[in-house]
Amino acid sequence: MTPRIATVVALVAHVGLGAASNVLFLAAFQFRPEWFLDPALVISGGTTSAEFLKWAALTDLFSYYLPTAVVALALWVALRHRGPALAMAATGAALGFAFAGGSAAAVLAMAGAPLVAEAAQPGADLAALTIAFRILVDVVFHAIWQLLDGILLTAWFVGTGLLLRADQPGLGRLGLVLGAFTGAATVLNVVGVGILRDVVLGAGFGLWAVWSVWLAVLVWRRRSPFDRLDPAADHGA
């Protein structure tokens, strides 16, 4: 598999599995608005919510995190000639995002979902399980996904957006807008404005899907600078 094909596959996985993950999270939260604001309430969701939560987190791992590492490395190859230091910094931020967020998704799937399932069993120590699950949710959702990941994702989108302006100004501008959205959501998470944070995050995820589809088309068509991902071409890099 060439770098160009691998990048397109990663972008397709991001969009397709990302949509599936979002639907599974909705099911795990039983479409209750109050559970979106406070995911720790899922502990009362029973075995059905536990199963949906497990698969939501696993598809999250294989959509938003692992594919991002592939895409980030491809962008580094394509853009490093524009600014080696900025390209390296942006790529490092993306890989940090993939590692931190992916680890959190794995923990939620393999530790968080079993806590929800155990809480539904007769005779379960609901108070202790609720405390344990709330701590896990605070770490996964608020500390990693909505804070650390937000900072790293903002750095990646802004860095790549700046580097893309010379060859693909439209995609570059969209990357800068995405960086603004993820940065704003991170700040809102810190100050505790949950409803507005979730609205901004929802819009940001939608724009990210558009950015990914746009990028996949450019890479597939070998548009500059993504022609550098084709090993059959000699670019003198």
Secondary structure by P-SEA (a helix, b strand, c coil): ccaaaaaaaaaaaaaaaaaaaaaaaaaaacccccccccccccccccaaaaaaaaaaaaaaaacccaaaaaaaaaaaaacccccaaaaaaaaaaaaaaaaaaaaaaaaaaccaaaaaaaaaccccaaaaaaaaaaaaaaaccccccccaaaaaaaaaaaaaaaaaccccaaaaaaaaaaaaaaaaaaaaaaacccaaaaaaaaaaaaaaaaaaaaaaaaaaacccccccccccccccc
